[in-house]
Amino acid sequence: MTKQLPLLVLISFFCLLLTSCSVVKRQYGHVESVKAFSPKNYHEVLTTMGAPDSIAVLNDAFIFAYHSVAINEPQLGLAIPSFDFFKFTLGSATATHHYHFYAFSLQGNVINLRKNHWKNALGESSAIGLVFVVEETVDLESFEVRRAANVWGERFLLDINLIEVSFEDIVLAKRLDLIGQDY
Amino acid sequence: MKKIHQVIIAVLLLTLLSACVNYNRDSGVENLWRQPQSFDKGVTTSQEVLVALGPPSQVLSVSNQTIYYYLKEAVTREGLILIIYNETTEVSTFDRAIFFFNEQGVLVDFSYSKQADTPE
């Protein structure tokens, strides 16, 4: 037993100093994976892709946008000597976007389409927190805004002289205005 | 000596301590379109859609068509805390329905958002 003691002490020591790993994942929306297709009009896009995330209206066209974002934030936690219940965490986040864009004439025929996916770094940062709490090290506040569709009605309750876009401009589509989610 | 053993065992147990966390929240309209509905292109009127689904989240005019856009946002977060390894996953789902009506208020086309089987 006496011989095992140093080993146990050694194991305990490493457990205390052991770094922790965390992974924070976020997913916003979903873009249907479809085989390449050549739609002729917006009806075919609706059938294949479903309801769009956003719609934009121009003078002579309207646009469907489908957009999803997946964020992956791996973290490394380091034990802080003398502060057993706290850790120092380093993290970085990457966002992967999937975006489909379809433009239609006012008659509903496809005039342009494009799909793309890309990654962008959201930054690196650090945090000090409790060992049993997963702290987010990168500021993702911009992804946590209320969706435009869910505040659309509220905007009309604002003083007409104070809001940036008038009710008439939005409903009559006199300007580029996205409806649905924005990221 | 016995006390040292107890401390060591306590430390070892602490490092193996695990926990799960989860929460969810919704916002937006109720997604009644996921319940059995009978909307027919060329037949159903905007009034019938309003009765079935309630007021839309947004209304838009495109050329001579009116669009009703419904949105329900659902956020779920799950986490596994093992101290040495931790993982949290937050998924925001945007359940949507869109309806196009002609000048007479008759349904031209409609569609619901496709739902993911598993997070991407």
HADDOCK unambig.tbl for C-alpha pairs under 7 A between the chains (distance, minus, plus):
assign (segid A and resid 9 and name CA) (segid B and resid 8 and name CA) 6.97 0.50 0.50
assign (segid A and resid 12 and name CA) (segid B and resid 8 and name CA) 6.33 0.50 0.50
assign (segid A and resid 12 and name CA) (segid B and resid 11 and name CA) 6.65 0.50 0.50
assign (segid A and resid 12 and name CA) (segid B and resid 12 and name CA) 6.29 0.50 0.50
assign (segid A and resid 15 and name CA) (segid B and resid 15 and name CA) 6.71 0.50 0.50
assign (segid A and resid 19 and name CA) (segid B and resid 84 and name CA) 6.90 0.50 0.50
assign (segid A and resid 20 and name CA) (segid B and resid 83 and name CA) 6.54 0.50 0.50
assign (segid A and resid 20 and name CA) (segid B and resid 84 and name CA) 4.29 0.50 0.50
assign (segid A and resid 20 and name CA) (segid B and resid 85 and name CA) 5.66 0.50 0.50
assign (segid A and resid 21 and name CA) (segid B and resid 84 and name CA) 6.14 0.50 0.50
assign (segid A and resid 21 and name CA) (segid B and resid 85 and name CA) 4.84 0.50 0.50
assign (segid A and resid 21 and name CA) (segid B and resid 86 and name CA) 6.33 0.50 0.50
assign (segid A and resid 22 and name CA) (segid B and resid 85 and name CA) 5.53 0.50 0.50
assign (segid A and resid 22 and name CA) (segid B and resid 86 and name CA) 4.41 0.50 0.50
assign (segid A and resid 22 and name CA) (segid B and resid 87 and name CA) 5.42 0.50 0.50
assign (segid A and resid 23 and name CA) (segid B and resid 86 and name CA) 6.36 0.50 0.50
assign (segid A and resid 23 and name CA) (segid B and resid 87 and name CA) 4.73 0.50 0.50
assign (segid A and resid 23 and name CA) (segid B and resid 88 and name CA) 6.45 0.50 0.50
assign (segid A and resid 24 and name CA) (segid B and resid 87 and name CA) 5.81 0.50 0.50
assign (segid A and resid 24 and name CA) (segid B and resid 88 and name CA) 4.95 0.50 0.50
assign (segid A and resid 24 and name CA) (segid B and resid 89 and name CA) 6.01 0.50 0.50
assign (segid A and resid 25 and name CA) (segid B and resid 88 and name CA) 6.12 0.50 0.50
assign (segid A and resid 25 and name CA) (segid B and resid 89 and name CA) 4.58 0.50 0.50
assign (segid A and resid 25 and name CA) (segid B and resid 90 and name CA) 6.15 0.50 0.50
assign (segid A and resid 26 and name CA) (segid B and resid 89 and name CA) 5.69 0.50 0.50
assign (segid A and resid 26 and name CA) (segid B and resid 90 and name CA) 4.64 0.50 0.50
assign (segid A and resid 26 and name CA) (segid B and resid 91 and name CA) 5.71 0.50 0.50
assign (segid A and resid 27 and name CA) (segid B and resid 90 and name CA) 6.23 0.50 0.50
assign (segid A and resid 27 and name CA) (segid B and resid 91 and name CA) 4.63 0.50 0.50
assign (segid A and resid 27 and name CA) (segid B and resid 92 and name CA) 5.90 0.50 0.50
assign (segid A and resid 28 and name CA) (segid B and resid 91 and name CA) 6.19 0.50 0.50
assign (segid A and resid 28 and name CA) (segid B and resid 92 and name CA) 4.78 0.50 0.50
assign (segid A and resid 28 and name CA) (segid B and resid 93 and name CA) 6.55 0.50 0.50
assign (segid A and resid 29 and name CA) (segid B and resid 92 and name CA) 5.94 0.50 0.50
assign (segid A and resid 29 and name CA) (segid B and resid 93 and name CA) 5.20 0.50 0.50
assign (segid A and resid 29 and name CA) (segid B and resid 94 and name CA) 5.74 0.50 0.50
assign (segid A and resid 30 and name CA) (segid B and resid 116 and name CA) 6.24 0.50 0.50
assign (segid A and resid 32 and name CA) (segid B and resid 114 and name CA) 6.42 0.50 0.50
assign (segid A and resid 43 and name CA) (segid B and resid 109 and name CA) 6.93 0.50 0.50
assign (segid A and resid 46 and name CA) (segid B and resid 111 and name CA) 5.89 0.50 0.50
assign (segid A and resid 47 and name CA) (segid B and resid 111 and name CA) 6.86 0.50 0.50
assign (segid A and resid 49 and name CA) (segid B and resid 114 and name CA) 6.90 0.50 0.50
assign (segid A and resid 50 and name CA) (segid B and resid 111 and name CA) 5.48 0.50 0.50
assign (segid A and resid 50 and name CA) (segid B and resid 112 and name CA) 5.28 0.50 0.50
assign (segid A and resid 50 and name CA) (segid B and resid 113 and name CA) 4.52 0.50 0.50
assign (segid A and resid 50 and name CA) (segid B and resid 114 and name CA) 5.48 0.50 0.50
assign (segid A and resid 51 and name CA) (segid B and resid 96 and name CA) 6.14 0.50 0.50
assign (segid A and resid 51 and name CA) (segid B and resid 97 and name CA) 5.84 0.50 0.50
assign (segid A and resid 51 and name CA) (segid B and resid 98 and name CA) 5.76 0.50 0.50
assign (segid A and resid 51 and name CA) (segid B and resid 111 and name CA) 5.18 0.50 0.50
assign (segid A and resid 51 and name CA) (segid B and resid 112 and name CA) 4.92 0.50 0.50
assign (segid A and resid 51 and name CA) (segid B and resid 113 and name CA) 4.54 0.50 0.50
assign (segid A and resid 52 and name CA) (segid B and resid 113 and name CA) 6.99 0.50 0.50
assign (segid A and resid 57 and name CA) (segid B and resid 62 and name CA) 6.79 0.50 0.50
assign (segid A and resid 106 and name CA) (segid B and resid 63 and name CA) 5.97 0.50 0.50
assign (segid A and resid 131 and name CA) (segid B and resid 83 and name CA) 6.37 0.50 0.50
assign (segid A and resid 132 and name CA) (segid B and resid 81 and name CA) 6.63 0.50 0.50
assign (segid A and resid 132 and name CA) (segid B and resid 83 and name CA) 5.73 0.50 0.50
assign (segid A and resid 149 and name CA) (segid B and resid 57 and name CA) 5.56 0.50 0.50
assign (segid A and resid 149 and name CA) (segid B and resid 58 and name CA) 5.84 0.50 0.50
assign (segid A and resid 149 and name CA) (segid B and resid 71 and name CA) 6.83 0.50 0.50
assign (segid A and resid 150 and name CA) (segid B and resid 28 and name CA) 5.61 0.50 0.50
assign (segid A and resid 150 and name CA) (segid B and resid 57 and name CA) 6.09 0.50 0.50
assign (segid A and resid 152 and name CA) (segid B and resid 58 and name CA) 6.31 0.50 0.50
assign (segid A and resid 171 and name CA) (segid B and resid 60 and name CA) 5.44 0.50 0.50
assign (segid A and resid 171 and name CA) (segid B and resid 61 and name CA) 5.60 0.50 0.50
assign (segid A and resid 172 and name CA) (segid B and resid 61 and name CA) 5.90 0.50 0.50
assign (segid A and resid 173 and name CA) (segid B and resid 61 and name CA) 6.59 0.50 0.50
